[in-house]
Amino acid sequence: MHSSLQTNHFHYIGKGPYPAIELWSDDAVQRSVPLVWSGSGRHSDESLWLADLSGLLPAGEWQFRVNLGDGRLLHPEFAPCYTTTLRSLWMQDGHLFDYRPAPAVSPPCVVKIMDFPGSLGLRPLYVYLPRGYDEHVDRRYPVLYMHDGQNCFDAFVDDSYAGAWQADLAASLLIRQGLMQECLLVGVSNGQEQRILEYLPPYARHLPPPRRPTVAVDHGDEQPPRQQRPLRPVPGRADATLAYYRDEVAPFVAERYRTRTGREHTATCGSSLGGLFSVYIAWQHSDFARHHAALSTSFWATRTANGRLEAVERIRTAPRRDIRLWLDSGTLSSPGRGNDGQRETAQARAALLEAGYVEGVDFQYYLAQGATHSEDAWAARLPMVLQFLFPTPG
C-alpha cells in the first residue's frame, strides 16, 4: 500500500470500493472521512486517494487508521491505529512520510566503520541510515552523535558491554509513524580503559586505579627496590574528545554521508559519564550542537572539595546558552538500592530554572520511577529522547 498527505490532505494508494480515513481517539473511531480517487497508483492494482482533513485534527499527536472498504483495516502491526504529529503526510507500504517518497525505498541499516583512525586512537564508528537513504539522493539529514557507540545498536549488540540501547529499532519505529525526523545516528565508541577521562570535563579530576605491585628480590648488598610514586588525580580530557568529534568524526561523516550541517541540525546523547559529556558540550562548546540528551548523568564526578557539583554550578552561573536539553534519571542505581543520581539531577533541574531556562521549551526533565542505572533502562526511555531531540514538524 502507498499513500501521501500534503498540507491538510491525505493520499492513499490501494484498491477498495469505498475507502475512508478513520480518526481515532480514546480507543475508538470518532469520525470517518471518505477518500476521494485522485489518480493512478504505482501499478494497475493501486489507485491514489485523497482526504481533506482541514480543521479536523487536534493539536499535537493525532491517530488514525484506514478502512479499505472491503472489510480490511490498515493499521500498524503493533497497534490498532497510527499515532503521528505530521499535519501533512504520504502513506506508503505502511510507512508515513512528510514528502512523496520514491515508489520503493530501502530499509534502514547500520554501517560499522571498523577502525576509524584519529587522535584518540583506532575505534569503531557506527552509522545508522534511515529508510530510503539510497533512493532520496537529494535529501540531507540531521545528525545525532551517541556516546559509548558500541552499546547503541541492536544490529551490533555483540559489540556492547552490557546490552544495547536498540537505537536503530527505536528510530526506525518512530520514523515509520512520523513521530521523529529522518536522521543519521552516529555511535562513537569509547576508549574502553580511557573512557572515564575521555568523558570527564577538564575542570574535574580522576584518580586512576592503583597500579599492580612490582616484584623485586632483595639480595642484601643491592640498593632497595625503588618505591612507586603515589598516584595523583588527573584532569578530565573531554575537551580533547570534543575536538575529536568536531574536527575528525563530524567532517568524516559529512564527507561520506549526506548530512545537514550546523548546530541546529546536530545533537548529542549519552548516559552516565556520557551524559556528563553531553552537558559539558552543551555549556562549554555550544557551537557544536544545539540539542542534547543527558540520561542518568554522573554529576557526582564533578564534586569539588567543598561539596559543590561543578557541572551544576556552571549551569547555574554561566551566561544563558541557546540549547535544548533532555535531562533524566531513574530512582534506583541497581535493583533494590541507590537512586541513579536522582538528587544530583534534581539539583541540575533547579539550576536550569534559576538560570532562566524554561521547562518544556529549553529543557525536558523526566524521572523514571523504578528505573536502574542500566542499558535496559536507557533503551526504555530512548524513544522519548529521540522524539525530543528531532521531533517532526507539527
SVG drawing of the C-alpha trace seen along z (x, -y; Angstrom):
<svg xmlns="http://www.w3.org/2000/svg" viewBox="-18 -35 94 47">
<polyline fill="none" stroke="black" stroke-width="0.4" points="0.0,0.0 1.2,-3.5 -0.1,-6.9 0.6,-10.6 -0.5,-13.7 0.1,-17.3 -0.9,-20.3 -4.2,-19.1 -4.8,-16.4 -4.4,-12.7 -3.5,-10.5 -3.7,-6.7 -2.9,-4.3 -4.7,-1.0 -7.8,0.7 -11.0,0.6 -14.7,-0.2 -15.3,-2.9 -12.0,-3.6 -12.0,-6.1 -9.7,-7.6 -11.0,-6.8 -9.9,-9.3 -9.2,-7.5 -9.3,-8.7 -10.0,-7.2 -9.6,-3.7 -12.4,-4.1 -13.2,-5.6 -14.5,-9.1 -15.0,-10.1 -14.8,-8.6 -13.6,-10.8 -14.2,-9.3 -11.2,-9.1 -11.6,-10.6 -10.0,-8.9 -7.1,-11.2 -5.2,-9.2 -3.3,-6.1 -1.0,-4.2 2.3,-2.6 0.8,0.3 -2.5,1.5 -3.7,2.8 -3.4,-0.6 -5.0,-4.0 -4.2,-7.3 -6.7,-8.6 -7.1,-11.9 -8.8,-13.1 -9.2,-16.6 -8.8,-16.7 -8.8,-20.5 -10.0,-21.6 -10.4,-18.0 -7.0,-17.3 -6.2,-18.1 -3.1,-19.9 0.0,-17.6 -0.4,-13.9 -3.4,-12.5 -4.4,-9.0 -6.0,-7.3 -6.4,-4.0 -7.5,-3.3 -10.7,-1.4 -10.2,0.1 -14.0,0.5 -13.9,4.3 -13.6,5.5 -9.9,4.8 -8.3,2.2 -4.9,0.7 -3.0,0.0 0.4,0.8 1.1,4.4 1.7,3.4 -1.3,1.0 -4.9,0.5 -4.1,-2.9 -1.3,-5.1 -0.1,-7.8 1.7,-10.8 2.4,-14.5 2.6,-15.1 0.0,-17.6 0.7,-16.7 1.7,-13.2 2.0,-10.4 1.5,-6.8 3.3,-4.1 3.6,-0.5 2.5,-1.2 5.1,-4.0 4.3,-7.7 6.3,-10.4 6.2,-14.2 7.1,-14.1 6.3,-12.0 8.7,-9.1 10.2,-7.0 8.0,-4.2 10.1,-1.8 12.5,-2.7 15.4,-0.8 15.1,0.3 17.1,-1.4 20.6,0.1 23.6,-0.4 27.1,-0.6 30.1,0.2 33.4,-1.5 35.7,1.0 38.9,-1.0 38.3,-4.8 41.7,-6.5 42.0,-9.6 43.7,-11.4 42.1,-9.2 43.2,-6.0 41.6,-3.4 38.0,-2.5 34.7,-1.6 32.1,-4.1 28.5,-3.0 26.3,-5.0 22.5,-4.4 21.0,-5.4 17.2,-5.9 14.8,-4.2 15.1,-5.5 18.6,-6.9 19.7,-5.2 16.8,-6.4 16.3,-10.0 19.7,-11.3 18.7,-15.0 17.8,-14.7 20.2,-15.7 19.8,-14.6 20.4,-15.9 22.9,-14.0 22.7,-12.6 26.1,-11.7 25.7,-9.0 28.5,-8.3 29.5,-4.8 28.8,-3.9 29.4,-0.1 26.3,0.0 23.9,-1.8 22.6,0.5 20.8,3.8 22.4,4.7 25.7,4.9 24.6,6.0 27.6,8.4 29.9,5.4 28.2,4.0 29.4,4.2 26.1,4.9 23.4,4.9 22.4,2.4 20.1,-0.7 18.5,0.6 18.6,-2.9 18.2,-1.6 15.0,0.2 13.6,-2.8 14.4,-5.3 13.0,-3.1 9.7,-2.7 9.4,-6.4 10.3,-7.5 7.8,-5.0 5.0,-6.6 6.0,-10.2 7.0,-10.8 10.7,-11.6 12.6,-13.2 14.6,-11.0 18.2,-11.4 21.6,-9.8 22.6,-8.3 26.4,-8.1 27.7,-5.9 31.2,-7.0 32.9,-4.2 34.6,-5.0 38.2,-4.3 37.5,-1.5 40.0,-1.9 40.3,-5.6 36.5,-6.1 36.4,-8.0 39.0,-10.6 37.5,-10.9 34.1,-12.0 35.2,-13.8 35.4,-17.6 38.8,-19.2 37.6,-21.1 37.1,-17.7 39.8,-15.3 40.0,-11.5 42.2,-9.3 43.4,-6.4 43.1,-2.8 46.1,-1.5 48.9,0.0 49.7,3.6 52.6,4.1 56.0,4.8 58.0,7.9 61.6,7.4 64.2,9.7 66.3,8.3 69.9,9.7 71.2,8.0 74.0,5.9 72.0,4.2 70.0,1.0 66.4,1.5 63.8,1.6 62.6,-1.8 59.3,-2.8 56.4,-3.7 55.3,-7.3 51.8,-7.9 49.0,-8.2 47.7,-11.7 44.3,-12.8 44.5,-13.9 42.1,-16.3 39.5,-15.1 40.1,-15.2 36.6,-16.0 38.0,-19.0 40.2,-16.7 37.2,-14.3 35.0,-17.2 37.8,-18.3 37.9,-14.7 34.1,-14.8 34.2,-18.3 37.4,-18.1 37.6,-14.4 34.4,-12.5 32.0,-15.1 34.0,-16.0 34.3,-12.3 30.6,-11.7 29.8,-14.9 32.1,-13.8 30.9,-10.3 27.1,-10.8 24.5,-13.4 24.3,-15.4 22.7,-18.8 25.5,-20.8 25.3,-23.4 24.4,-23.3 20.6,-23.5 20.8,-20.1 23.2,-18.4 22.5,-16.6 24.4,-14.6 23.2,-11.8 24.8,-9.9 24.2,-8.2 26.1,-8.3 29.6,-9.8 28.4,-10.1 25.5,-12.2 28.1,-14.4 30.0,-14.7 26.8,-16.0 26.2,-18.5 29.9,-19.6 29.4,-20.1 26.2,-22.0 27.7,-24.6 31.4,-24.7 31.1,-24.1 27.5,-25.0 28.6,-25.9 28.9,-22.2 25.3,-21.1 22.1,-22.7 20.2,-19.6 21.5,-17.3 20.3,-14.4 21.8,-13.5 20.5,-10.3 21.4,-9.3 24.2,-11.9 27.2,-11.4 27.2,-14.9 28.8,-13.4 32.1,-13.1 32.4,-16.9 32.1,-17.3 34.6,-19.7 36.4,-19.7 33.7,-22.0 31.0,-19.6 29.7,-21.6 28.9,-20.0 30.9,-22.0 28.9,-20.9 25.7,-22.1 27.2,-25.4 28.3,-26.1 24.7,-25.6 23.5,-28.0 26.1,-30.8 27.1,-30.7 25.5,-33.0 22.4,-31.5 23.0,-29.1 20.8,-28.6 20.4,-24.9 17.7,-22.2 18.4,-19.6 16.8,-16.3 17.6,-15.6 16.6,-12.5 17.4,-9.9 15.9,-6.7 15.2,-6.1 17.4,-3.1 21.1,-2.7 20.8,1.1 17.9,3.4 16.7,2.6 19.1,-0.2 20.5,-3.6 19.0,-6.4 20.7,-6.7 21.8,-10.2 18.2,-11.3 19.2,-14.0 22.0,-15.5 19.8,-15.5 17.1,-17.3 19.8,-19.9 20.6,-20.4 17.0,-20.9 16.8,-23.6 19.9,-25.2 18.4,-25.4 15.2,-27.1 17.3,-29.5 19.3,-30.4 16.2,-31.3 15.7,-28.1 12.1,-27.2 11.0,-23.7 9.1,-22.3 10.8,-24.7 14.5,-24.8 14.7,-21.5 12.7,-18.5 13.1,-16.8 12.0,-13.2 12.1,-11.0 11.8,-7.3 10.2,-5.6 11.9,-2.2 14.5,-2.6 18.0,-1.5 21.4,-2.6 21.5,-0.2 21.4,0.2 17.9,1.7 16.6,-1.4 18.1,-3.8 16.8,-1.8 13.3,-2.0 13.5,-5.8 15.2,-6.3 12.0,-6.7 11.0,-9.7 14.5,-11.1 14.7,-10.7 11.3,-12.4 12.6,-15.3 15.8,-15.7 14.4,-15.6 10.6,-16.0 8.6,-16.1 7.2,-19.5 3.7,-19.7"/>
</svg>
